[in-house]
Amino acid sequence: MRQLQGMDASFVALETRNSPMHIGSILIYNPETAPGGFVRFKDILAFFESRMQLSRTIRQRLVRVPFDLDYPYWIEDPDFDLEYHVRHIALPKPGDWRQLCIQAARIFSRPLDLKRPPWEFTIVEGLDNIEGVAKGSYAMVTKVHHAAIDGMSGVDLLEAMHTLDPNEPPPNSPDDWQPEKVPNPVELLGKSYFNAITNPMKQLEVAAKAAPGLAKALKGMVAKEFDLSREMIAPKTRFNRKISGHRVVEGRSVPLADIKMIRQAVDGAKVNDVFLAIVGGAMRKYLIAKDELPKKTLTAMAPISVRTTDEKGDMGNQVAAMVAPLGTHIEDPLDRLQYCHDRTKNSKAMTEAMGARNMTEASKVSPALWMSLGAQLYTRLGLANRGVGPIFSTVVTNVPGPPVPIYFCGARLESQMGLVCLTDGMGLGHVVQSYTDEATISFTACRELLPDPDFYIECIVESFEELRDAAKAAAEAPAKQPAPRKSAPKKGATTTKKSAAKKQGATKTPAKPKKTGTKRATSRSTATRKGKGSQTS
């Protein structure tokens, strides 16, 4: 029996019917590499069963302390049933991309049963009319509670459930797993009493470790190594309200080589800066079309993994976070990329000064009762609709995936798209991730706050294309526009339509949702799809 950490417990405390705290993916597989060229559901169950000992997440369930007086515990589930967790459905006709996203949104909107191991994998057949996806392919929609994994440990779970060779035999190590007895309330209350006595000492220890970081941060501010500006506090938008229980999901894949090419347009820019600039451009376009774009830049919460090599296989979250301004007030795509790079560099310097690991450790000693009560009051009082919101507008989490093809039950993984949990005040979240030579940008949103996902995915695609074209133009015409750039635009500056046209980087922002096709790459190829986006029924 192991107790959850503070950050992990916060995801349990935040769980409500409208805010299920799980994360996941849509994974698409081509069975042509499997024995016989096809995969049966019973083969999938046997594959899971042969590899369960490789992951601690699979057979552990939560046990909550009465009245939430202390953090919950993980135990080995004595009633574990694999077939409850691995499910099987088929798409209705016509079996296209929109239908897959509709099913994924419905699946993802349902909370997990926290009296069982908190994960579900749903196999989806009938992908018959998705361009770029081979006939006979199938998808897997995954849901794992955020209390059990973060982005990086999710990658570890992905690795445990996949192989590097389609014909790799099952692990030959013995499965010595043993179930545990569910502790009774008296045992749990006794443990919570002991923890209540020792917790003040732990808090003093964490405070002592954090003190040098705080001193370093103050010194850095005085020396102007970084700054605390009002840009780091976002204005409120339609996405920062109380959310419903309905979800929409969408995503597109682009060549990873294009992302790497774009970052060369700005000196020192990282791949994550490029993704932030793309998301910033997309949110700008969407809110202009709604006549709701604030003059001040929107911001993103960008998680930072502090997981060490020794903690690679551990459950739970080992992450800190930084605030990354998105440059939504800047029209020119390259100026926006420069701005995102400069402000992210500033946020990283501040986070490093304070100590990202210290920020994570501090969460482990927060009183469980107050954490739970605070989360429940925030939801029940509807504070997200009363002007009390987070300091960021959205979430942009970057999860690097495998650089080589991987296989599930012999079938080759062709493409993947990340899904994130939402909370009141945070109705839109993005996942950017890589796999072999593709990069995927996807989003999860509350259907009431973003009712037109087809239009928002257009905004994402247009933002990417503008940035890509502007970077190409800068590289091909160094005499007219030096590259890479070394200085950031003045605060709040925007380019004129005339200068943007010269740089060939910006297209006219759509004034209303359109029904034109957008590009989606799967299996390292680009497919064109027309039609509306996905939403739950």
Long-range contacts (C-beta under 8 A, 24 or more apart in sequence): 1-63, 1-73, 1-74, 1-75, 1-180, 1-183, 2-73, 2-74, 3-70, 3-71, 3-72, 3-73, 3-74, 3-191, 3-195, 4-62, 4-71, 4-72, 4-73, 4-74, 4-147, 4-316, 5-71, 5-316, 5-317, 5-363, 5-364, 6-71, 6-362, 6-363, 6-364, 6-365, 6-366, 6-368, 6-371, 7-316, 7-317, 7-319, 7-360, 7-363, 7-364, 8-71, 8-146, 8-147, 8-148, 8-315, 8-316, 8-317, 9-71, 9-72, 9-147, 9-368, 9-371, 10-363, 10-366, 10-371, 10-375, 11-145, 11-146, 11-147, 11-317, 11-421, 12-62, 12-64, 12-72, 12-114, 12-145, 12-147, 13-68, 13-368, 13-371, 13-372, 13-374, 13-375, 13-376, 14-375, 14-423, 15-111, 15-114, 16-379, 17-111, 17-245, 18-243, 18-244, 18-245, 18-424, 19-243, 19-379, 19-421, 19-422, 19-423, 19-424, 20-109, 20-110, 20-111, 20-112, 20-421, 21-145, 21-146, 21-147, 21-421, 21-423, 22-108, 22-111, 22-112, 22-118, 22-119, 22-143, 22-144, 22-145, 22-146, 22-421, 23-143, 23-144, 23-146, 23-149, 23-151, 23-154, 23-418, 23-419, 23-420, 23-421, 24-108, 24-141, 24-142, 24-143, 24-144, 24-418, 24-419, 25-140, 25-141, 25-142, 25-158, 25-416, 25-417, 25-418, 25-419, 26-100, 26-101, 26-104, 26-139, 26-140, 26-141, 26-249, 26-251, 26-416, 26-417, 26-419, 26-442, 27-139, 27-140, 27-141, 27-142, 27-408, 27-413, 27-415, 27-416, 28-127, 28-133, 28-137, 28-138, 28-139, 28-413, 28-414, 28-415, 28-416, 28-522, 28-523, 29-137, 29-138, 29-139, 29-140, 29-408, 29-409, 29-411, 29-412, 29-413, 29-414, 30-133, 30-134, 30-136, 30-137, 30-411, 30-412, 30-414, 30-523, 31-136, 31-137, 31-138, 31-410, 31-411, 32-134, 32-136, 32-411, 32-412, 33-166, 33-407, 33-410, 33-411, 33-412, 34-166, 34-409, 34-410, 34-411, 35-167, 35-410, 37-136, 38-136, 39-138, 39-409, 39-410, 39-411, 41-88, 41-123, 43-409, 43-410, 44-86, 44-123, 44-408, 44-409, 45-82, 45-83, 45-86, 47-408, 47-409, 48-82, 48-86, 48-121, 48-161, 49-82, 50-170, 50-171, 51-160, 51-161, 51-170, 51-171, 52-82, 52-175, 52-177, 53-171, 53-173, 53-175, 53-176, 53-177, 54-160, 54-161, 54-171, 55-156, 55-157, 55-160, 55-161, 56-313, 56-314, 56-315, 57-117, 57-119, 57-144, 57-148, 57-149, 57-153, 57-157, 57-315, 58-117, 58-119, 59-117, 59-177, 59-179, 60-117, 60-148, 60-315, 61-114, 61-115, 61-116, 61-117, 61-118, 62-114, 62-115, 62-118, 62-147, 63-182, 63-183, 63-188, 64-114, 65-188, 65-189, 65-191, 65-192, 65-368, 66-185, 66-188, 66-189, 67-369, 68-368, 68-369, 68-372, 69-189, 69-192, 69-196, 69-368, 69-369, 70-188, 70-191, 70-192, 70-195, 70-196, 70-368, 71-195, 71-368, 72-147, 73-183, 73-188, 74-315, 75-180, 75-181, 75-182, 75-183, 76-177, 76-178, 76-179, 76-180, 77-116, 77-117, 77-179, 77-180, 78-179, 78-180, 78-181, 78-182, 79-116, 80-116, 80-117, 80-179, 81-116, 84-116, 85-116, 85-117, 85-119, 85-120, 85-121, 86-120, 86-121, 86-122, 86-123, 87-120, 87-121, 87-122, 87-123, 88-122, 88-123, 88-125, 89-122, 89-123, 89-124, 89-125, 90-124, 90-125, 90-126, 91-124, 91-125, 91-126, 91-127, 91-128, 92-126, 94-128, 94-129, 95-126, 95-127, 95-128, 95-129, 95-130, 96-129, 96-130, 96-529, 96-531, 97-130, 97-131, 97-520, 97-529, 97-534, 98-531, 98-532, 98-533, 98-534, 99-534, 100-124, 100-127, 100-130, 100-139, 100-534, 101-248, 101-249, 101-250, 101-453, 101-533, 101-534, 102-534, 102-535, 102-536, 102-537, 103-141, 104-139, 104-141, 104-249, 104-419, 104-534, 105-246, 105-247, 105-248, 105-249, 105-447, 105-534, 105-535, 105-536, 106-247, 106-536, 106-537, 107-141, 107-143, 108-141, 108-143, 108-247, 108-249, 108-419, 108-444, 109-245, 109-246, 109-247, 109-536, 112-143, 112-145, 114-145, 118-144, 118-145, 118-147, 118-148, 119-143, 119-144, 119-145, 119-148, 130-522, 130-527, 130-529, 131-520, 131-527, 131-528, 131-529, 132-520, 132-521, 132-522, 132-523, 132-525, 132-526, 132-527, 133-414, 133-522, 133-523, 133-527, 134-414, 134-523, 137-414, 138-411, 140-408, 143-419, 146-317, 146-421, 147-316, 147-317, 148-315, 148-316, 149-315, 149-316, 149-317, 150-303, 150-305, 150-307, 150-316, 150-317, 150-318, 150-319, 151-303, 151-305, 151-319, 151-397, 151-398, 151-399, 152-305, 152-307, 152-318, 152-319, 152-399, 153-307, 153-312, 153-313, 153-314, 153-315, 153-316, 153-317, 153-318, 154-399, 155-399, 155-400, 155-401, 156-312, 156-313, 158-401, 158-402, 158-406, 159-402, 159-406, 161-408, 162-402, 162-406, 162-407, 162-408, 162-413, 163-406, 163-407, 163-408, 164-404, 164-406, 164-407, 165-407, 166-407, 166-410, 166-411, 166-412, 167-410, 168-407, 199-365, 199-367, 202-364, 202-365, 203-365, 206-358, 206-361, 206-362, 206-364, 206-365, 209-355, 209-358, 209-361, 210-354, 210-355, 210-358, 210-361, 210-362, 212-355, 213-353, 213-354, 213-355, 213-358, 214-354, 216-353, 216-354, 216-355, 217-350, 217-353, 217-354, 219-353, 220-349, 220-350, 220-353, 225-349, 225-353, 226-346, 226-347, 226-349, 226-350, 226-353, 227-346, 228-350, 230-296, 231-296, 231-297, 231-299, 231-325, 231-343, 231-491, 232-299, 232-323, 232-325, 232-347, 232-391, 233-299, 233-391, 234-296, 234-297, 234-298, 234-299, 234-390, 234-391, 234-392, 234-393, 235-294, 235-295, 235-296, 235-298, 235-393, 236-387, 236-389, 237-287, 237-292, 237-294, 237-298, 237-393, 238-287, 238-290, 238-292, 238-427, 238-449, 238-450, 239-393, 239-394, 239-426, 239-427, 239-428, 239-445, 239-446, 239-449, 239-450, 240-384, 240-389, 240-390, 240-393, 240-425, 240-426, 240-427, 241-384, 241-385, 241-424, 241-425, 241-427, 241-449, 242-379, 242-382, 242-384, 242-385, 242-424, 242-425, 243-384, 243-422, 243-423, 243-424, 243-426, 243-427, 243-446, 243-448, 243-449, 244-446, 244-447, 244-448, 246-446, 246-447, 246-448, 246-535, 246-536, 247-422, 247-444, 247-445, 247-446, 247-447, 247-536, 248-444, 248-445, 248-446, 248-447, 248-450, 248-451, 248-453, 248-533, 248-534, 248-535, 248-536, 249-417, 249-419, 249-442, 249-443, 249-444, 249-445, 249-453, 249-534, 250-442, 250-443, 250-453, 250-454, 250-456, 250-457, 250-533, 250-534, 251-417, 251-418, 251-431, 251-440, 251-441, 251-442, 251-443, 251-457, 251-520, 252-440, 252-441, 252-442, 252-457, 252-460, 252-461, 252-464, 252-518, 252-519, 252-520, 252-521, 253-415, 253-417, 253-438, 253-439, 253-440, 253-441, 253-520, 253-521, 253-522, 254-438, 254-439, 254-440, 254-441, 254-464, 254-519, 254-521, 255-437, 255-438, 255-439, 255-521, 256-434, 256-436, 256-437, 256-438, 256-439, 257-437, 258-439, 258-464, 258-468, 259-439, 261-468, 261-471, 261-472, 261-475, 262-337, 262-467, 262-468, 262-471, 264-471, 264-475, 264-483, 264-484, 265-334, 265-337, 265-470, 265-471, 265-474, 265-475, 265-483, 265-484, 265-485, 266-334, 266-337, 266-338, 266-341, 266-484, 266-485, 267-484, 267-485, 267-486, 268-341, 268-345, 268-484, 269-337, 269-338, 269-341, 269-484, 270-341, 270-344, 271-398, 272-302, 272-344, 272-398, 272-432, 273-337, 273-340, 273-341, 273-344, 274-337, 274-467, 275-396, 275-398, 275-432, 275-439, 275-441, 276-300, 276-302, 276-324, 276-326, 276-327, 276-340, 276-344, 276-396, 277-326, 277-327, 277-333, 277-336, 277-337, 277-340, 277-463, 277-467, 278-441, 278-460, 278-463, 278-464, 278-467, 279-326, 279-394, 279-396, 279-430, 279-432, 279-441, 279-460, 279-463, 280-326, 280-327, 280-328, 280-330, 280-336, 280-340, 280-463, 281-328, 281-333, 281-336, 281-459, 281-462, 281-463, 281-464, 281-466, 281-467, 282-456, 282-459, 282-460, 282-462, 282-463, 283-326, 283-328, 283-393, 283-394, 283-459, 284-328, 284-329, 284-331, 284-463, 284-509, 285-459, 285-462, 285-463, 285-509, 285-510, 286-455, 286-456, 286-459, 287-328, 288-509, 289-455, 289-459, 289-509, 289-510, 289-511, 289-512, 289-513, 293-328, 294-328, 294-329, 295-329, 295-492, 296-329, 297-325, 297-326, 297-327, 297-328, 297-329, 297-330, 297-339, 298-325, 298-326, 298-328, 298-393, 298-394, 299-323, 299-324, 299-325, 299-326, 299-391, 299-392, 299-393, 300-324, 300-325, 300-326, 300-392, 300-393, 300-394, 300-395, 300-396, 300-430, 301-390, 301-392, 301-394, 301-395, 301-396, 302-344, 302-347, 302-395, 302-396, 302-397, 302-398, 303-395, 303-397, 304-351, 304-356, 306-356, 306-357, 306-360, 317-360, 318-360, 319-360, 320-351, 320-356, 320-357, 320-359, 320-360, 321-359, 322-347, 322-348, 322-350, 322-351, 323-347, 323-391, 323-392, 324-396, 326-393, 326-394, 329-492, 329-494, 330-489, 330-493, 330-494, 330-495, 331-494, 331-495, 331-497, 331-500, 331-506, 332-470, 332-489, 332-494, 332-495, 332-499, 332-500, 332-503, 332-505, 332-506, 333-463, 333-466, 333-467, 333-470, 333-505, 333-506, 334-467, 334-470, 334-471, 334-474, 334-485, 334-503, 334-505, 335-489, 335-493, 335-494, 335-495, 336-467, 337-467, 338-485, 338-487, 338-488, 338-489, 339-488, 339-489, 341-488, 342-488, 378-424, 378-425, 379-424, 382-424, 383-424, 383-425, 384-424, 384-425, 388-425, 389-425, 390-425, 390-426, 392-426, 393-428, 394-426, 394-428, 394-429, 394-430, 395-420, 395-426, 395-428, 395-429, 395-430, 396-429, 396-430, 396-432, 397-429, 397-430, 397-431, 397-432, 398-432, 398-433, 399-431, 399-432, 399-433, 400-433, 400-434, 401-433, 401-434, 401-435, 402-435, 402-436, 403-434, 403-436, 404-436, 405-436, 414-522, 414-523, 415-440, 415-521, 415-522, 415-523, 416-440, 417-442, 418-442, 419-444, 420-444, 422-446, 436-524, 437-524, 438-521, 438-524, 447-535, 447-536, 451-535, 452-513, 452-533, 453-533, 453-534, 453-535, 454-513, 454-515, 454-531, 454-532, 454-533, 454-534, 455-510, 455-512, 455-513, 455-514, 455-533, 456-533, 457-518, 457-533, 458-510, 458-513, 458-514, 458-516, 458-518, 459-510, 461-518, 461-519, 462-507, 462-510, 465-507, 466-505, 466-506, 466-507, 467-505, 469-504, 469-505, 470-503, 470-504, 470-505, 470-506, 471-505, 473-503, 473-504, 473-505, 474-503
